[in-house]
């Protein structure tokens, strides 16, 4: 999943929040280049999707909701499903800007089946970086469900939320690596994932 830093080296860096320091590289998460990590994320994604869809069907049965009861429900589902991953990346971008006080330059891309938000090597304290990673999981999923219930598409909103959550597993894996790697104090965004520093 990630390399630990047995002699990975030190680097001088100016932090997004100001100041600078020499930091030890503690590990790296290479989402775009690590085939083993990608296979694991694919399995996790399928499991999250299957569980989410099953729970959606159970909720629909208990709630007495008809799934795809008319063309509007189908249209809403398709449009929100198509938009949710772009909005997901926009939330990452917004939180990078908020957490760095506007000091990160944001760009977007797609590679290896992933949409991603990238910064110009932005470095943040690990807690703030984890917030950037998990913000779309919470906000986009909650927004999908709230909009669906408000527009009387409750079952469809749970289905789209399940699809969205299945696309969040890369963020969860990165957050787990950051949280569980010893001595990490800061995290630097990279072209293929993130570098863990301390």
N, C-alpha and C positions, 0 to 999 in steps of 0.2 A: 504494500500500500504506500509506504513512504520509507525513504532511506533515513536511518538515524546517523547522527554526525559523529562518527569515529574519525576525527581528524579532517572533517570537511572544510575547515578553515575559518578564518575570521574575515570580516568585512567592515569597512568604515561606512557609516550611513548617517544621513540627516533625516530625523524622524519627521513625519507629517505634522505632528503636534509641536515641532520646534526642537532645537538642540540636536546634538549628534553624539555618536558613540561608536566604539568598536564592539561589534557583536559576534558571537560564535554562531556558526550555522549548525543548527541542531537536527535538521532533517528537511525533507522536501516531499511535497505531494505533487506528483506529475499526472494529472488527470488526462491530459491529451496524449501522453506518450507511454504510459504504463498499461500494457495489454492485460496483465493480470488484474489490475485495479478496474479496468474497463469491463472485463468479464464479470467480476464480482458485482459491480454496480448494475450491470444488466440483469443479473439474477435478482438483486435486491429490488430493482425497479419493477420487474415482473411480479415479484411477491407482493410489493406494496400495491400495485395495480389490482392484482387478484383479490387481495384482502379488502381494498377499498371498494371495489365493485360488489363484492359479496355483502359488505356492510351496507352499501347503498340499496341493494335489493331487499335486505332485511328491513331497513328503515322504511322503504317504500311500502312493504307489506304491512308493517305495523302502523304506519301513518295513513294507510288507505290511499296512497298517491298512485296515480296512473303515470307510468313512464312513457314519455313521447306521446302524450294524449292528442296532440295536434301538430300541424306544421310549424306553428310558432315555437313550440317546445323544441322541435328538432333544429330549427334555425338558430334559436338561442344557444343550444348546446354546441352546435358546430362553430358558430362565431366566437363564443367565449373560449372554447377549446383551442381554436386557432390563435386567439389573442393572448391567452394566459401566459405562454412562455415568453413572448416579447415583453409583456408587462412585468414578468418575473425578473428579466434582465434589467429593465428600467428601475425596478426597486433596488436591485444591487447597486446600480449606478448612483441613485439618489443617496443611498446609505454610505457609499464610498465618499461622496461629496460632503455629506453631513459629518461623518466621523473624522474626515481629514480637514475639516474647516475650509473646504473648497480648494485644497492644494493638490488634489489628484486630477490628472487629465484622463478622461474616460474615453474608451473606444469599445466597439462591439465586434463580435465575429462569430463564425461557425466553423467547426472542424470536428472530424471523427464522430459525427452524429450529435454534437453538443452545440448549443448556443452558449455564448459566454460574454461576460463583461470583463474588460481588461483595463487596468490602469497603467500609468507610466512607472511601474515598479513602486507603487505606493506601499509604505510601511506603516502599520498601525499596531498599537498594543493588542495582545492576543484577544482580550475580551471584546474590543471594538471590532476586530476582524471577524470574530465569531458572530457578532450582531449583524454585520454585513452579510455573512453567509446565510444566516437563518431568517433574516427579515422577510424575504419573499415567501418562505414556507408559511409563516404566520399571517402576514398581511394579504398576500394574494389569495391564499386558501380561504381566509375569513371573508375577503371581499367577494369571492365567487359564491360562497354559501349565502352570504347576506343578500347579494343581488338576486340570486335564484329564489330565495324564500320571499323577498319583497315583490318579485314579479310573478309569483305563483308557479315557479318551476323548482320545487324543493328536491324532487328525486334527481332531476337533471343536474342540479347544482352539486349534489353529492357525487354524481358520476364524474363531472368535470373536475371537482376537487380531488377525486381519486387519481385521475389522469395527471393533474398538476403535481400532486404529491409524489407520484411515481417518477417524475422528472426532477425531484429535489434531492435524490439520494446522493448525488455527487457533492452537493453542499453539505449534507449530513456527514459524509465520509471525511471531508476536509475539516469540518468542525471537530469531529472526533479525534482526528490526528493531532490537531492543534491542542485540544484539551488534554490529551493523554501523553503527549511527548514531554519527557521531563525537561525542566529548566527553560521552557519557551517563555519569553516575555513579549516578543514582537513577532509579527508575521508580515512578510513582504509578498505582494502580489507578483506573479511571474507570468511569462508567456504561456506556460502550460499548466499552471496551478498556483502553488504558493511555496515559499521558502520559510522554514521555521527557524527563528533566531532567538538567542538568549545571552 
